[in-house]
């Protein structure tokens, strides 16, 4: 099937779903009220509870949920063919994933911005809160450990990425300072921050060539380089989670989201240009295929492997953990919760469209 047509159909489906099903949920199911009290205003503390414009919260939320899941998952899911993977990331996002994220935001908004475990205790019992807390604790422990090891491995294999990544922190702090302290124009500040971010990438490459700043640990240490980087990253996670959200976490995620937006734009343009210049450009992977004797069965494993492409319990932790404390009004939950999940689905669609055959 023509890849450009397939991509446009999926994108049109996401847009139509947002303006029809998403708005239906907001009006009829969740009864969104523009003047309803929200935690960011009733509990404003300048640390976690900060009323924020919805475009910035969208960037923070999208960057938090769209990690490697919508990239790696759909690429692996092609072992069963592109059609099952595409149907799942499209229909699953519209009717399950986006509803899940939207609903979590609304429920937490109307419960003082509390986490899912606290809400479970309020409406069920304290035993459920304990069970939920244990599950969440181990889930986050696994996630932090995996991402810590993955990033540490990237730093070891690609030392040029070290300076580029760490320079994003002062850029993010500067962006937060400009927007919240100096009341700078958000669009102009964003443009400058993104430009500096890509400048940091170039600087990292030059540093690797010229050796200005050391970016690796010696192999002779008792702890291997990946272990040292993992420890450093865990220390960073502690600081990022305890500092005021507008100082580092929110602006960092916001500018990181722009990296994803730009990559998505480039992928979409590349698909369009290739399809126009090559009319025979089609998905080379079969619509359906056997995954092989050593591969898991499509059902139910496809829903596990392409989890972040459609629905993920981790998203509820992000929604009720940080995003809900920044929404300045209830209607923003539709844009941030439902909308960001659809954009994540669009990212998964692009991955399927550009993934090479097995």
Buried (B, 14 or more C-beta within 10 A) or exposed (E): EEBBEBBBEBBEBBEEBBEEBBBEBBEEEBEBEEEEBBBBEEEEEEEBBBBBEBBBBBBBBBBBBBBEBBBBBBBBBBBBBBBBBBEBBBBBBBBBBBBBBBBBBBBBBBBBBBBBBBBBBEEEEEEBBEBBBEEBEEEEEEEBEEBBBBBBBBBBEEBBBBBBBBBBBEBBBBBBBBBBEEEBEBEEBBEBBBEBBEEBBEBBBEBBEEEEEEBEBEEEEEEEBBBBBBEBBEEBEEEBEEEBBBBBBBBBBBBBBBBBBEEBEEBBEEBBEBBEEEEEBBBEBBEEBEBEEEEBEBEEBBBEBBBBBBBBEBBBBBBBBBBBBBBBBBBBBBBBBBBBBBBBBBBBBBBBBBBEEE
